[in-house]
Amino acid sequence: MSKQERWSRLLELLAADGKLDVEEAAVAVAVSPATIRRDLDELAEQKLLVRTRGGAMAHGVSYELPLRYKSSRRTSEKQRIATAVVELLTEGDVVGLNGGTTTTEVARALALRAGSGVGERNEAAPQFTVVTNALNIAGELTVRPQFKIVVTGGVARPQTYELVGPLTEGVLNQVVLDIAVLGVDGVDPQLGVMTRHEDEAGISRLFAERARKVVLATDSTKVGQRAFARICGLDRVDVLVTDAGLVPDMAARFAEAGIEVITV
C-alpha cells in the first residue's frame, strides 16, 4: 500500500468514526504503529485532521458535511476514481471542481498529492489553483498553502453545499480553466451529460465551457442513466473516469465518440 493509499484509508476510517487510535489504525492498515504516528503527524500538518494523544480526531471543517456526503455510497470506487483523476493533473493547473460526492473525493485526493510532496514545490506559489462552487471543497482546501482557492459566490443549496445563480455565473465567466472535473448524475450516449437540478446543470455547463479539457468523474451506476437537466453533449467531454463496473459495450460507445475512457 502506497503512502497516498494509506492516507486515504486513514481519512476514511476517521470520517466513519470521528476519531482514530494509533494501535487500532495500525491493525486496520497493516503497518506499524510508528508508521501510523508519522502519517498522523503529516496529515495534521496538512490540516486534514487534529492530532491527539494516542491518535487523532476529525478536523471540524473537513467532516461537517451534509447527510448526502456522510451517507455516500460506493465510497471505495469514488476514491479510486478520484486518485485516477488527480493523476491527470499537472502541477500549476487551474482546476475547476463542481459539487458532489465524487468531486469531494477528488479534492481530498488532490490534497493528499500536494501534501505528500509529489513534484517539485515552489514555496512562493501554490501547486494548484482550484475554482469551485462547492463550499465544502473550498473549506477543505483553503487552509492548505499548496492551493489558491477561488470560490464562485452565489446562492447556497443547503442539500449539496453548492453555490448557484447569476453571481456564480458572473465569476465563472471571468476565469479560464485548464481542466474541469465534473461530478454528474447521468451520462447517456445520445443525450450527453446530465444532473438532477437545472440550476446546478447551468453552472456545470459553464465549468465545461471555460475549460480546455473536461473530465467526467462518476461511478459506473450513473453511466447509461438519464437525469432531468442536461449539462452538455459528449462532444464537450475529453475523458470519462469511472470504475470497472462499466459495461464494455458502453465503454466502446464512448470511445467511438472520441472520449478517453479510464476504468479503475
C-alpha positions in Angstrom: 0.0 0.0 0.0 1.4 3.3 -1.1 1.6 6.3 1.3 -1.2 8.1 -0.5 -3.4 5.0 -0.4 -2.6 4.6 3.3 -3.5 8.2 4.0 -6.8 7.8 2.1 -7.6 4.7 4.2 -6.8 6.6 7.5 -9.1 9.5 6.5 -11.8 7.1 5.5 -11.6 5.5 9.0 -11.6 8.9 10.6 -14.6 10.1 8.6 -16.5 7.0 9.7 -15.7 7.2 13.5 -14.7 10.8 14.1 -11.5 9.7 15.8 -8.6 7.3 15.4 -6.5 5.2 17.8 -2.9 4.6 16.7 -2.9 0.9 17.6 -6.3 0.2 16.0 -5.3 2.1 12.9 -2.1 0.1 12.6 -4.1 -3.1 12.6 -6.6 -1.8 10.1 -3.9 -0.6 7.7 -1.5 -3.4 8.4 1.5 -1.2 9.2 3.5 -0.5 12.4 2.2 2.0 15.0 5.3 4.1 14.3 4.3 4.4 10.7 0.8 5.5 11.7 2.2 8.1 14.1 4.3 9.6 11.3 1.3 9.5 9.0 -0.9 11.3 11.5 1.7 13.9 12.2 2.0 14.6 8.4 -1.8 14.7 8.0 -2.1 17.1 10.9 0.5 19.4 9.2 -1.8 19.4 6.2 -4.8 20.2 8.4 -6.6 17.1 7.4 -7.0 16.0 11.0 -6.3 17.1 14.6 -3.6 15.2 16.4 -4.4 13.9 19.9 -2.6 11.9 22.5 -2.6 8.3 21.2 -4.4 9.1 17.9 -6.3 11.8 16.0 -9.7 13.3 15.7 -11.6 14.7 12.7 -10.9 18.2 11.6 -14.1 20.1 12.1 -14.1 21.9 8.7 -13.4 18.7 6.7 -16.0 16.5 8.1 -19.0 18.6 9.0 -20.8 17.8 5.7 -24.4 17.4 4.7 -26.1 14.0 5.1 -25.6 13.4 1.3 -21.8 13.3 1.8 -21.8 11.4 5.1 -24.0 8.6 3.6 -22.3 8.5 0.2 -22.5 5.1 -1.4 -19.7 3.3 -3.4 -17.1 5.2 -1.4 -14.2 3.0 -2.4 -15.0 3.2 -6.1 -15.2 7.0 -5.8 -11.8 7.2 -4.0 -10.2 5.1 -6.8 -11.8 7.3 -9.4 -10.5 10.4 -7.6 -7.0 9.1 -7.5 -7.1 8.4 -11.2 -8.4 11.9 -11.9 -5.6 13.5 -9.9 -3.1 11.6 -11.9 -4.3 13.5 -15.0 -3.4 16.9 -13.4 -0.2 18.7 -13.8 1.3 21.0 -11.1 0.3 24.6 -11.9 -3.0 23.6 -13.4 -6.1 25.8 -12.8 -8.7 23.1 -11.9 -12.5 23.6 -11.8 -14.5 21.4 -9.5 -18.3 21.4 -9.3 -20.0 19.9 -6.2 -20.8 16.3 -5.4 -19.6 13.3 -3.6 -17.1 12.2 -6.2 -15.6 15.7 -6.8 -15.2 15.9 -3.0 -13.1 12.8 -3.1 -11.1 14.4 -6.0 -10.4 17.4 -3.8 -9.2 15.1 -1.0 -7.0 13.1 -3.3 -5.5 16.3 -4.6 -4.8 17.5 -1.1 -3.1 14.2 -0.4 -1.0 14.5 -3.5 0.0 18.1 -2.7 0.8 17.2 0.9 2.9 14.1 0.1 5.5 16.1 -1.8 4.7 14.8 -5.3 6.6 17.1 -7.7 8.9 20.0 -7.0 7.2 22.6 -5.0 7.9 26.3 -5.3 7.3 27.7 -1.8 6.4 31.1 -3.3 3.5 29.8 -5.4 0.6 27.4 -4.9 0.8 24.0 -6.6 -2.7 24.2 -7.9 -5.4 26.8 -8.4 -8.9 25.4 -7.7 -12.0 27.2 -8.8 -15.1 25.7 -7.2 -18.8 26.4 -6.4 -18.8 23.8 -3.6 -18.5 25.3 -0.1 -17.3 22.0 1.4 -14.5 21.6 -1.1 -13.4 25.2 -0.6 -13.4 24.7 3.2 -11.3 21.6 3.0 -8.6 23.1 0.7 -8.5 26.8 1.7 -6.4 26.0 4.8 -3.7 24.4 2.8 -0.9 26.7 1.4 -0.4 24.4 -1.6 -3.7 25.7 -3.1 -5.1 29.0 -4.4 -8.8 28.7 -3.9 -11.3 30.7 -5.9 -14.9 30.4 -4.7 -17.5 31.5 -7.2 -20.0 33.1 -4.9 -23.8 32.7 -5.4 -26.8 31.3 -3.5 -26.0 28.2 -1.4 -28.0 25.0 -1.8 -28.1 23.5 1.7 -28.6 19.9 0.4 -25.3 19.9 -1.5 -23.3 23.0 -0.3 -23.2 24.1 -4.0 -23.4 27.8 -5.0 -25.7 28.6 -7.9 -27.3 31.5 -9.6 -26.2 34.7 -11.5 -23.4 35.5 -9.0 -21.9 32.1 -9.6 -22.1 32.6 -13.4 -20.5 36.0 -13.1 -17.3 34.7 -11.6 -17.1 31.7 -13.9 -17.4 33.9 -17.0 -14.3 35.8 -15.9 -11.9 32.8 -15.4 -10.1 30.3 -17.7 -9.6 26.7 -16.6 -7.0 24.2 -17.7 -9.3 21.3 -16.7 -12.8 21.0 -15.3 -13.7 17.9 -13.3 -17.4 17.3 -13.2 -19.4 15.1 -11.0 -22.7 14.2 -12.7 -25.9 12.2 -12.2 -26.2 10.7 -15.6 -24.2 10.1 -18.8 -26.1 9.0 -21.9 -24.5 8.2 -25.3 -27.3 10.1 -27.0 -28.3 12.9 -24.6 -24.9 13.6 -23.1 -24.2 14.7 -19.5 -26.9 15.4 -17.0 -27.7 16.2 -13.4 -30.9 16.4 -11.3 -31.2 20.2 -10.9 -31.4 22.7 -13.6 -29.5 25.4 -11.7 -26.6 23.1 -11.0 -26.6 22.0 -14.6 -26.2 25.6 -15.8 -23.2 26.0 -13.5 -21.6 22.7 -14.6 -22.1 23.7 -18.2 -20.2 26.9 -17.6 -17.3 25.0 -16.0 -17.2 22.9 -19.1 -17.3 25.9 -21.4 -14.4 27.7 -19.6 -12.1 24.7 -19.6 -9.5 23.5 -22.1 -10.2 19.9 -21.0 -13.3 18.3 -19.4 -13.1 15.2 -17.3 -16.2 13.4 -16.0 -15.7 11.7 -12.7 -18.6 9.3 -12.0 -19.2 5.8 -10.8 -20.5 3.2 -13.3 -24.0 3.2 -11.9 -24.6 6.6 -13.5 -23.3 5.7 -16.9 -26.2 5.0 -19.2 -28.6 6.7 -16.9 -30.6 9.9 -17.6 -31.3 12.8 -15.3 -33.6 15.8 -15.5 -31.3 18.6 -16.6 -28.7 18.4 -19.4 -25.3 19.9 -18.9 -23.6 19.4 -22.2 -23.2 16.9 -25.1 -20.5 14.3 -25.3 -18.6 16.4 -27.9 -17.5 18.7 -25.0 -16.1 15.8 -22.9 -12.5 14.6 -23.2 -12.1 11.9 -20.5 -14.5 9.7 -18.6 -13.1 8.3 -15.4 -15.2 5.5 -13.8 -15.0 2.2 -12.1 -14.5 -1.3 -13.5 -18.3 -1.9 -13.4 -18.7 0.0 -16.7 -20.4 -2.2 -19.3 -17.9 -3.0 -22.2 -20.4 -2.0 -24.8 -21.0 1.3 -23.2 -17.2 1.9 -22.9 -16.9 1.2 -26.7 -19.7 3.7 -27.5 -17.9 6.5 -25.6 -14.6 5.6 -27.2 -16.3 5.9 -30.6 -17.4 9.3 -29.6 -13.7 10.3 -29.1 -13.8 10.2 -25.3 -10.8 8.6 -23.5 -12.3 6.0 -21.0 -10.3 5.3 -17.8 -11.7 2.5 -15.6 -10.3 1.8 -12.1 
